Amino acid sequence: MDVFWTLPPVSRTITAGAVVVSALGYSGMINLFYYVFIQQYIFTVSMIPQVWRLVTAFLITGPKFGILMDPYFLYQYGSGLETESSRFPQPGDFFIYTCFVASAITILAGLVLQSGTFLHALSLAYAYTYAQDNPTRRVSFFIIQFDAKYLPFAMILVSFVMGGPGSALTQTTGLVAAHLYDFLTRIWPTFGGGRNYIFTPAIVKQWFGAAPGVPQQRTYGTAIPGRPAAAAGAGAGAGANDPSTGRSTGFSGGSGYGPGRRLGD
């Protein structure tokens, strides 16, 4: 259990939920019918809406061998993004990304395609974003190794062979959702001059992050969360030698050294 709590929080929670729900379902201990996405049971006023299906539809793996492999791929690429990707430097960024792609998958796969389970689509969304970040990294897919940029297409091909066109089409909604996130947060603001409307609320950062100013070691470097504006304003008058302020008054020992100045002040 100690090892479990040290794992990336979003990836470990989704993966653990998928293992538990799928194992109980395929062993006959619970009926998975009550966990799949069924539009008529969620968006209804004739009965109590079964809103939990919006979440549990992402926790159902394939049968037999899928109970092992589906959580493996989900965690492998999800945790890789959560701990390594420079796209998500602030605490909670990966959670917001997951919520966005999950919402898009629910609309495309659930409402448009009338699919009942979305775990494969979420795994593909993670894999697509992972491949964008690491296009030339060598990855192993079953027994084959190739560059990560081909990973999403290999996953769709396997779904097509093993599950048919419908399964592959449902999984492809994950790629569309992840690309939409990339377009709205990177491509459009950078190259189109638009504004990025997807951001991580302060309360979400508090759920996942350390205290402001505490360094967080990431694979690509050290991320230091910024201080809230109110705290920064209060710190400006707290004393010239406060190490958290943006200015420094230099050495004050009265030995003839002048007051320090940052370049540009």
Residue frames as qw, qx, qy, qz and C-alpha x, y, z in Angstrom:
[[0.000, 0.884, 0.468, 0.000, 0.00, 0.00, 0.00],
 [0.321, -0.739, 0.104, 0.583, 2.89, 2.38, 0.67],
 [0.340, -0.081, 0.614, 0.707, 4.06, 1.89, -2.92],
 [0.165, 0.639, 0.701, 0.269, 0.53, 2.45, -4.24],
 [0.111, -0.923, -0.291, 0.226, 0.23, 5.88, -2.60],
 [0.338, -0.574, 0.325, 0.671, 3.53, 6.99, -4.14],
 [0.407, 0.296, 0.688, 0.523, 2.20, 6.42, -7.69],
 [0.060, -0.090, -0.214, -0.971, 0.81, 9.31, -9.78],
 [0.317, 0.192, 0.649, -0.664, -2.63, 10.00, -8.27],
 [0.630, 0.373, -0.051, -0.679, -4.85, 10.29, -11.36],
 [0.542, 0.349, -0.718, -0.263, -3.35, 7.32, -13.20],
 [0.095, 0.096, -0.940, 0.313, -3.30, 5.05, -10.16],
 [0.435, 0.199, 0.519, -0.709, -6.93, 5.86, -9.28],
 [0.690, 0.379, -0.208, -0.581, -8.32, 5.17, -12.75],
 [0.468, 0.328, -0.816, -0.086, -6.22, 2.02, -13.17],
 [0.066, -0.036, 0.882, -0.465, -7.16, 0.65, -9.75],
 [0.562, 0.266, 0.323, -0.714, -10.82, 1.40, -10.41],
 [0.656, 0.384, -0.462, -0.458, -10.65, -0.39, -13.76],
 [0.296, 0.227, -0.921, 0.116, -9.05, -3.47, -12.21],
 [0.227, 0.077, 0.765, -0.597, -11.57, -3.67, -9.36],
 [0.613, 0.339, 0.156, -0.696, -14.72, -3.02, -11.40],
 [0.624, 0.399, -0.556, -0.377, -13.71, -5.30, -14.28],
 [0.189, 0.201, -0.940, 0.200, -12.53, -8.14, -12.04],
 [0.354, 0.166, 0.684, -0.616, -15.75, -8.05, -10.03],
 [0.630, 0.402, -0.037, -0.664, -17.83, -7.85, -13.20],
 [0.603, 0.379, -0.645, -0.276, -16.22, -10.66, -15.16],
 [0.102, 0.132, -0.935, 0.311, -16.14, -12.89, -12.09],
 [0.382, -0.454, -0.721, -0.357, -19.90, -12.52, -11.73],
 [0.303, -0.353, -0.609, 0.643, -19.84, -10.68, -8.40],
 [0.194, 0.556, 0.206, -0.782, -21.46, -7.58, -9.91],
 [0.564, 0.582, 0.568, 0.146, -23.55, -7.02, -13.02],
 [0.350, -0.192, 0.249, 0.882, -21.68, -4.77, -15.45],
 [0.087, 0.636, 0.618, 0.454, -24.96, -3.77, -17.05],
 [0.287, -0.895, -0.328, 0.099, -25.35, -1.23, -14.25],
 [0.482, -0.615, 0.173, 0.600, -21.95, 0.30, -14.99],
 [0.444, 0.203, 0.527, 0.696, -21.89, 0.79, -18.76],
 [0.109, 0.268, -0.019, -0.957, -22.96, 4.02, -20.47],
 [0.111, 0.511, 0.815, 0.248, -26.66, 4.00, -21.41],
 [0.031, 0.229, 0.094, 0.969, -27.94, 7.39, -22.42],
 [0.473, -0.506, -0.469, -0.548, -31.58, 6.73, -21.48],
 [0.690, -0.508, -0.474, 0.204, -30.63, 5.95, -17.87],
 [0.478, -0.172, -0.173, 0.843, -28.45, 9.03, -17.42],
 [0.080, 0.026, -0.108, -0.991, -30.26, 11.88, -19.16],
 [0.318, -0.440, -0.784, -0.300, -33.78, 11.25, -17.91],
 [0.262, -0.280, 0.309, -0.871, -36.46, 12.81, -15.74],
 [0.784, -0.204, -0.352, -0.470, -38.68, 9.72, -15.49],
 [0.893, -0.319, -0.261, 0.182, -36.35, 8.12, -12.93],
 [0.444, -0.823, 0.231, 0.268, -33.36, 8.98, -10.77],
 [0.582, 0.737, -0.344, -0.017, -30.52, 9.66, -13.24],
 [0.930, -0.255, 0.102, 0.245, -27.78, 7.04, -12.97],
 [0.219, 0.944, -0.245, 0.018, -25.00, 9.58, -13.29],
 [0.589, -0.560, 0.563, 0.150, -22.34, 7.18, -11.98],
 [0.837, 0.341, 0.388, 0.182, -22.35, 5.57, -15.44],
 [0.339, 0.927, -0.135, 0.090, -20.50, 8.65, -16.72],
 [0.209, -0.748, 0.625, -0.080, -17.52, 7.49, -14.63],
 [0.723, -0.189, 0.661, -0.062, -17.86, 3.71, -14.53],
 [0.806, 0.578, 0.112, -0.067, -18.00, 3.48, -18.33],
 [0.332, 0.802, -0.479, 0.132, -14.28, 4.35, -18.25],
 [0.374, -0.532, 0.714, -0.259, -13.52, 1.51, -15.80],
 [0.896, 0.118, 0.380, -0.196, -14.58, -1.54, -17.82],
 [0.113, -0.529, 0.734, 0.410, -11.82, -3.43, -19.62],
 [0.678, 0.225, -0.555, -0.426, -12.09, -6.13, -22.21],
 [0.917, -0.300, 0.120, -0.233, -12.71, -9.70, -20.99],
 [0.968, 0.024, -0.018, 0.249, -10.12, -12.39, -20.29],
 [0.692, 0.047, -0.017, 0.720, -6.66, -11.13, -21.29],
 [0.087, 0.706, 0.165, 0.684, -7.99, -7.58, -21.47],
 [0.587, -0.787, -0.182, -0.049, -8.33, -7.41, -17.67],
 [0.723, -0.415, 0.105, 0.542, -4.53, -7.41, -17.51],
 [0.517, 0.193, 0.323, 0.769, -3.48, -5.61, -20.67],
 [0.019, 0.801, 0.364, 0.474, -6.00, -2.76, -20.74],
 [0.465, -0.879, -0.061, 0.087, -5.07, -1.42, -17.26],
 [0.724, -0.253, 0.218, 0.603, -1.40, -1.89, -18.15],
 [0.384, 0.420, 0.347, 0.746, -1.59, 0.36, -21.23],
 [0.206, -0.881, -0.310, -0.291, -3.83, 2.83, -19.40],
 [0.590, -0.769, 0.020, 0.247, -1.36, 3.22, -16.56],
 [0.718, -0.046, 0.250, 0.648, 1.80, 3.08, -18.68],
 [0.300, 0.455, 0.296, 0.785, 0.93, 6.06, -20.86],
 [0.317, -0.858, -0.295, -0.277, -1.19, 7.89, -18.30],
 [0.662, -0.672, -0.003, 0.331, 1.53, 7.88, -15.67],
 [0.627, 0.100, 0.242, 0.734, 4.11, 8.77, -18.31],
 [0.081, 0.691, 0.275, 0.663, 2.17, 11.95, -19.06],
 [0.501, -0.824, -0.233, -0.126, 1.36, 12.71, -15.45],
 [0.695, -0.607, 0.094, 0.373, 4.99, 12.58, -14.29],
 [0.612, -0.112, 0.379, 0.685, 7.02, 13.47, -17.38],
 [0.345, 0.647, 0.477, 0.485, 5.06, 15.73, -19.72],
 [0.232, -0.132, -0.113, 0.957, 5.95, 19.42, -19.81],
 [0.219, -0.459, -0.515, -0.690, 2.35, 20.04, -20.92],
 [0.615, -0.655, -0.386, -0.209, 1.24, 19.60, -17.32],
 [0.400, 0.378, -0.486, 0.679, 3.68, 21.59, -15.17],
 [0.323, -0.369, 0.343, -0.801, 1.19, 22.64, -12.48],
 [0.140, 0.080, 0.937, -0.311, -0.51, 20.31, -9.99],
 [0.457, 0.482, 0.574, -0.479, -3.91, 19.26, -11.30],
 [0.304, 0.523, -0.416, -0.679, -3.14, 20.00, -14.97],
 [0.142, 0.106, -0.946, -0.271, -3.27, 16.32, -15.88],
 [0.182, 0.385, 0.818, -0.385, -6.56, 15.92, -14.02],
 [0.367, 0.622, 0.113, -0.682, -8.12, 18.74, -16.06],
 [0.252, 0.399, -0.713, -0.519, -6.73, 17.18, -19.24],
 [0.007, 0.095, 0.995, -0.008, -8.29, 13.83, -18.29],
 [0.278, 0.524, 0.593, -0.544, -11.64, 15.48, -17.53],
 [0.346, 0.581, -0.216, -0.704, -11.60, 17.26, -20.89],
 [0.261, 0.266, -0.834, -0.408, -10.78, 14.23, -23.02],
 [0.087, 0.219, 0.947, -0.219, -13.20, 12.07, -21.02],
 [0.352, 0.558, 0.364, -0.658, -15.99, 14.58, -21.65],
 [0.376, 0.514, -0.455, -0.622, -15.22, 14.68, -25.37],
 [0.118, 0.108, -0.976, -0.149, -15.13, 10.87, -25.51],
 [0.241, 0.354, 0.787, -0.445, -18.47, 10.66, -23.72],
 [0.436, 0.590, 0.068, -0.676, -20.06, 12.95, -26.31],
 [0.381, 0.490, -0.623, -0.475, -18.49, 11.30, -29.35],
 [0.209, 0.115, -0.970, -0.042, -18.50, 7.65, -28.30],
 [0.119, 0.274, 0.833, -0.465, -21.50, 7.66, -25.98],
 [0.376, 0.570, 0.329, -0.653, -23.98, 10.09, -27.51],
 [0.433, 0.571, -0.402, -0.571, -22.98, 9.90, -31.17],
 [0.390, 0.301, -0.847, -0.199, -21.80, 6.28, -31.58],
 [0.815, -0.321, -0.032, -0.481, -23.96, 4.84, -28.77],
 [0.605, 0.243, -0.709, 0.268, -21.05, 2.91, -27.29],
 [0.713, -0.626, -0.261, -0.178, -21.20, 1.59, -23.74],
 [0.758, -0.517, 0.038, 0.395, -17.58, 1.52, -22.56],
 [0.310, 0.938, -0.095, 0.121, -14.83, 4.08, -23.03],
 [0.666, -0.626, 0.306, 0.268, -11.66, 2.74, -21.41],
 [0.736, 0.160, 0.402, 0.522, -9.98, 1.92, -24.73],
 [0.275, 0.842, 0.209, 0.415, -10.71, 5.41, -26.01],
 [0.375, -0.916, 0.140, -0.024, -9.18, 6.98, -22.89],
 [0.778, -0.321, 0.376, 0.388, -6.09, 4.78, -23.24],
 [0.609, 0.465, 0.355, 0.536, -5.71, 5.91, -26.84],
 [0.005, -0.967, -0.074, -0.243, -6.05, 9.56, -25.81],
 [0.581, -0.735, 0.296, 0.184, -3.20, 9.08, -23.33],
 [0.769, -0.019, 0.450, 0.454, -1.13, 7.23, -25.94],
 [0.446, 0.747, 0.284, 0.403, -1.72, 9.93, -28.58],
 [0.156, -0.971, 0.110, -0.145, -0.59, 12.74, -26.28],
 [0.723, -0.510, 0.393, 0.252, 2.34, 10.63, -25.09],
 [0.736, 0.278, 0.408, 0.463, 3.38, 10.04, -28.70],
 [0.234, 0.915, 0.112, 0.308, 3.21, 13.78, -29.42],
 [0.386, -0.880, 0.275, -0.015, 5.57, 14.44, -26.53],
 [0.491, -0.487, 0.693, 0.203, 7.94, 11.58, -27.39],
 [0.765, 0.513, -0.086, -0.380, 7.63, 10.91, -31.14],
 [0.577, 0.547, -0.606, 0.015, 11.01, 9.17, -31.52],
 [0.401, -0.435, 0.723, -0.356, 11.06, 7.27, -28.23],
 [0.423, 0.095, -0.871, -0.234, 11.09, 3.51, -28.73],
 [0.627, -0.186, 0.400, -0.642, 8.07, 1.79, -27.23],
 [0.016, 0.060, -0.994, -0.092, 7.13, -1.87, -26.91],
 [0.667, 0.063, 0.050, -0.741, 3.66, -2.88, -28.03],
 [0.987, -0.015, 0.072, -0.141, 3.17, -6.54, -27.19],
 [0.827, -0.232, 0.303, 0.414, 6.35, -7.99, -28.73],
 [0.550, 0.596, 0.240, 0.533, 7.02, -5.27, -31.34],
 [0.358, -0.608, -0.096, 0.702, 9.17, -2.18, -30.86],
 [0.374, 0.590, 0.382, 0.605, 8.76, 1.01, -32.88],
 [0.128, 0.161, -0.153, 0.966, 8.76, 4.80, -32.51],
 [0.090, 0.403, 0.693, -0.591, 6.06, 6.19, -30.25],
 [0.294, 0.322, -0.147, -0.888, 4.59, 8.30, -33.08],
 [0.448, 0.026, -0.750, -0.487, 3.14, 5.10, -34.58],
 [0.018, 0.055, 0.891, -0.449, 1.65, 3.90, -31.28],
 [0.482, 0.279, 0.344, -0.756, -1.91, 5.31, -31.64],
 [0.641, 0.359, -0.403, -0.546, -2.32, 3.76, -35.07],
 [0.316, 0.179, -0.930, 0.060, -1.02, 0.39, -33.86],
 [0.210, 0.131, 0.756, -0.606, -3.58, 0.44, -31.04],
 [0.599, 0.355, 0.056, -0.715, -6.42, 1.23, -33.47],
 [0.535, 0.334, -0.701, -0.333, -5.28, -1.57, -35.79],
 [0.115, 0.052, -0.951, 0.283, -5.29, -4.10, -32.95],
 [0.392, 0.261, 0.529, -0.706, -8.79, -2.97, -31.93],
 [0.608, 0.386, -0.280, -0.636, -9.96, -3.36, -35.51],
 [0.444, 0.250, -0.851, -0.127, -8.55, -6.88, -35.78],
 [0.132, -0.055, -0.908, 0.393, -9.73, -8.07, -32.37],
 [0.185, 0.417, 0.627, -0.631, -12.99, -6.14, -31.95],
 [0.360, 0.605, 0.655, 0.276, -14.10, -5.12, -35.42],
 [0.222, 0.490, 0.204, 0.818, -14.78, -1.73, -37.03],
 [0.408, -0.795, -0.295, -0.338, -17.14, -0.60, -34.28],
 [0.739, -0.561, -0.109, 0.356, -14.55, -1.12, -31.56],
 [0.572, 0.057, 0.143, 0.806, -11.87, 0.67, -33.58],
 [0.024, 0.653, 0.301, 0.694, -14.20, 3.59, -34.30],
 [0.555, -0.795, -0.231, -0.082, -15.07, 3.97, -30.62],
 [0.733, -0.387, 0.002, 0.560, -11.40, 3.91, -29.69],
 [0.439, 0.376, 0.230, 0.783, -10.62, 6.52, -32.34],
 [0.210, -0.883, -0.267, -0.323, -12.76, 9.03, -30.43],
 [0.666, -0.639, -0.025, 0.385, -9.93, 9.10, -27.88],
 [0.559, 0.046, 0.273, 0.781, -7.52, 10.29, -30.56],
 [0.061, 0.694, 0.378, 0.610, -10.00, 12.98, -31.65],
 [0.477, -0.848, -0.231, -0.022, -10.48, 14.12, -28.04],
 [0.676, -0.458, 0.090, 0.570, -6.74, 14.33, -27.36],
 [0.427, 0.266, 0.342, 0.794, -6.11, 16.20, -30.61],
 [0.129, -0.825, -0.368, -0.409, -8.91, 18.64, -29.77],
 [0.580, -0.765, -0.090, 0.264, -7.23, 19.34, -26.43],
 [0.618, -0.172, 0.249, 0.725, -3.91, 19.90, -28.19],
 [0.240, 0.555, 0.418, 0.678, -5.55, 22.24, -30.70],
 [0.278, -0.872, -0.304, -0.264, -7.33, 24.33, -28.06],
 [0.610, -0.758, 0.025, 0.229, -4.40, 24.58, -25.64],
 [0.573, -0.397, 0.391, 0.601, -1.36, 24.71, -27.96],
 [0.432, 0.283, 0.580, 0.630, -2.02, 25.01, -31.68],
 [0.048, 0.834, 0.456, 0.307, -4.72, 27.68, -31.66],
 [0.343, -0.909, -0.046, 0.231, -3.14, 29.95, -29.02],
 [0.564, -0.438, 0.385, 0.585, 0.37, 29.59, -30.50],
 [0.323, 0.038, 0.627, 0.708, -0.26, 29.72, -34.23],
 [0.027, 0.634, 0.657, 0.407, -3.77, 31.14, -34.52],
 [0.049, 0.311, -0.172, 0.933, -3.50, 33.96, -32.05],
 [0.585, -0.528, -0.433, -0.438, -6.42, 32.65, -30.04],
 [0.319, -0.561, 0.502, -0.576, -6.88, 32.33, -26.31],
 [0.413, 0.007, -0.904, 0.105, -6.54, 29.19, -24.24],
 [0.556, -0.444, -0.007, -0.703, -9.77, 28.79, -22.26],
 [0.901, -0.231, -0.367, -0.006, -8.77, 25.49, -20.66],
 [0.112, 0.608, -0.544, 0.567, -7.03, 26.13, -17.35],
 [0.558, -0.221, -0.757, 0.260, -6.64, 24.49, -13.97],
 [0.374, -0.807, -0.148, -0.433, -8.72, 26.17, -11.24],
 [0.005, -0.617, 0.589, -0.522, -6.95, 27.11, -8.02],
 [0.756, -0.317, 0.366, -0.441, -9.02, 24.66, -5.99],
 [0.972, 0.216, -0.097, -0.007, -7.89, 21.78, -8.21],
 [0.459, 0.603, -0.495, 0.426, -4.26, 22.82, -7.77],
 [0.372, -0.533, 0.525, -0.550, -4.80, 22.71, -4.02],
 [0.951, -0.077, 0.125, -0.273, -6.17, 19.17, -4.29],
 [0.944, 0.259, -0.057, 0.195, -3.10, 17.90, -6.11],
 [0.488, 0.667, -0.265, 0.497, -0.24, 20.28, -5.44],
 [0.590, -0.249, -0.421, 0.643, 2.28, 21.17, -2.83],
 [0.154, -0.842, -0.254, 0.450, 2.36, 24.56, -1.10],
 [0.453, 0.882, 0.022, 0.130, 3.18, 27.53, -3.37],
 [0.042, 0.879, -0.464, 0.102, 6.88, 27.94, -3.94],
 [0.699, -0.374, 0.610, -0.006, 7.79, 24.36, -3.05],
 [0.265, 0.498, -0.692, -0.450, 9.90, 22.79, -5.83],
 [0.886, 0.098, 0.371, -0.260, 8.52, 19.65, -7.46],
 [0.234, -0.424, 0.771, 0.414, 10.93, 17.31, -9.18],
 [0.803, 0.466, 0.174, -0.329, 9.77, 16.33, -12.66],
 [0.846, 0.079, 0.382, 0.364, 11.51, 14.23, -15.29],
 [0.502, 0.677, 0.190, 0.503, 12.00, 17.26, -17.54],
 [0.232, 0.461, -0.269, 0.813, 13.23, 19.51, -14.68],
 [0.201, -0.329, -0.682, 0.621, 12.09, 21.19, -11.49],
 [0.137, -0.637, -0.460, -0.604, 8.68, 22.90, -11.40],
 [0.187, -0.175, -0.529, 0.809, 8.11, 25.61, -8.79],
 [0.035, -0.732, -0.657, -0.177, 4.44, 26.57, -8.31],
 [0.128, 0.475, -0.023, 0.870, 3.92, 30.34, -8.18],
 [0.092, -0.278, -0.647, 0.704, 2.76, 32.22, -5.13],
 [0.086, 0.765, 0.633, 0.080, -0.78, 33.59, -5.09],
 [0.229, 0.635, 0.097, 0.731, -1.03, 37.27, -5.96],
 [0.479, -0.816, -0.098, -0.308, -2.35, 38.18, -2.50],
 [0.839, -0.445, 0.018, 0.313, 0.54, 36.46, -0.80],
 [0.636, 0.274, 0.098, 0.715, 3.03, 38.12, -3.12],
 [0.017, -0.773, -0.109, -0.625, 1.58, 41.54, -2.34],
 [0.659, -0.744, -0.030, -0.106, 1.71, 40.92, 1.39],
 [0.866, -0.182, 0.038, 0.464, 5.26, 39.67, 1.15],
 [0.453, 0.621, 0.041, 0.639, 6.43, 42.87, -0.52],
 [0.175, -0.776, 0.169, -0.582, 6.02, 44.78, 2.74],
 [0.887, -0.428, -0.176, -0.009, 7.07, 42.04, 5.09],
 [0.571, -0.699, 0.306, 0.304, 10.71, 43.07, 5.24],
 [0.381, 0.784, -0.418, -0.256, 13.61, 43.74, 2.96],
 [0.043, -0.473, 0.880, 0.022, 15.38, 40.52, 3.88],
 [0.789, 0.129, 0.470, -0.374, 12.40, 38.24, 3.30],
 [0.264, -0.272, 0.803, 0.459, 13.77, 35.56, 0.92],
 [0.401, 0.464, 0.787, 0.066, 10.35, 35.07, -0.67],
 [0.241, 0.844, 0.138, -0.459, 10.13, 38.59, -2.03],
 [0.761, 0.573, 0.190, 0.240, 11.14, 39.46, -5.56],
 [0.238, 0.877, -0.254, 0.330, 13.80, 42.04, -4.52],
 [0.814, -0.255, -0.274, 0.443, 17.01, 41.83, -2.56],
 [0.117, -0.989, 0.056, -0.064, 18.59, 44.61, -0.54],
 [0.605, 0.553, -0.455, 0.349, 22.00, 42.98, -0.62],
 [0.632, -0.128, -0.548, 0.533, 24.51, 42.84, 2.25],
 [0.265, -0.850, -0.152, -0.430, 23.51, 45.01, 5.23],
 [0.783, -0.348, -0.297, 0.421, 26.48, 44.56, 7.53],
 [0.135, -0.986, -0.008, 0.102, 27.52, 48.21, 7.25],
 [0.701, -0.341, 0.346, 0.522, 30.91, 47.42, 5.76],
 [0.011, -0.553, 0.347, 0.757, 30.68, 49.84, 2.88],
 [0.193, 0.182, 0.865, 0.425, 28.78, 47.56, 0.50],
 [0.331, 0.056, -0.108, -0.936, 26.01, 49.34, -1.33],
 [0.678, 0.173, 0.508, -0.502, 22.45, 48.08, -1.50],
 [0.336, -0.002, 0.861, 0.381, 21.99, 45.24, -3.93],
 [0.530, 0.457, 0.012, -0.715, 19.89, 45.65, -7.04],
 [0.707, 0.232, 0.654, 0.136, 18.55, 43.15, -9.50],
 [0.222, -0.052, 0.528, 0.818, 19.36, 43.84, -13.12],
 [0.069, -0.504, -0.640, -0.576, 16.70, 46.09, -14.57],
 [0.328, -0.754, -0.513, 0.246, 15.69, 47.71, -11.25]]
